[in-house]
Amino acid sequence: MCVIWGMPYLLIRVAVRELTPGTLVFVRCAIACLILVPLALGRNELRPVLPRWRMVLLFAAIEVTLPWLLLSSAERRVSSSLAALLIAATPLVAAALATATASEHFDSRRLAGFAIGIVGVGAIVGLDLEHTSVVGLLELAVVAVCYAVGPFLLGRYLADLPSMGVIATSLAVTALVYAPVAAVEWPSSVPRSSVLASVVTLALVCTALGFVIFFALIAEAGPVRATVITYVNPAVAAALGVTVLNERFTAGMAIGFVLVLAGSVLATRASAPAAAQEPSSAAT
């Protein structure tokens, strides 16, 4: 899972060279739906989702429809490495959200973790600010918030629904939303083979196969232990960006990533034994 969900940043960066963000999201979701929707139907996991359609639509908008578009747009302006490292701050947002909704207590240890994580984010961005797009940073900030709010909604309002049914529905809705956009922005010529390969891999491996394996991981290891991937896949993404795309990796990014990880672990670790929470998937 760390590799599968560390790859999308690289693949998105390649794909948006010739595809618009809306077109990329449409194609990614449409191809993934060809696998996940029949799978969910075969397991009878779509029918239970229908009565809760309003909340499912809200979850789809926050977890998939909006962040996938903004992430694709941001990667036109910032490197895949920088995008991945900033998205690693998602657990910090989740911790703040849990405190704001009074679902968890924010003690001094968690407060220290949050402060360390914020310093880390500042190091990632601030030590190399002259090479960074402000618009791209704002888009990534919204993505991080969405990736924190989505699992919160899933855990609080949709936890009793089949996960495969919720995800398949979310991808199908997103594909329908961006279908008119893709029709208008469809490329006039066939994209290069590297772009086509990136889109297919993104849809089949990182989306369809990724969600199937992630749900199996939760069943095998539990939702809490499954969150370990949140801390590792950004490092995989950064390594791929540097080695494959020759992206710059600054000292600020290295120092900041370590601080973000340390802060996230402190800020999200339970103060006392508690019921397992829905993991933050940060599915890119």
Secondary structure, DSSP 8 states (H G I E B T S, - for coil): -TTTTTSHHHHHHHHTTTS-HHHHHHHHHHHHHHHHHHHHHHTT-SGGGGGGHHHHHHHHIIIIIHHHHHHHHHTTTS-HHHHHHHHTTHHHHHHHHHHHTTSS---HHHHHHHHHHHHHHHHHHHTTGGG--HHHHHHHHHHHHHHHHHHHHHHHHSTTS-HHHHHHHHHHHHHHHHHHHHHHH--SS---HHHHHHHHHIIIIIIIIHHHHHHHHHHHH-HHHHTHHHHHHHHHHHHHHHHHH-----HHHHHHHHHHHHHHHHHHS-SS------------
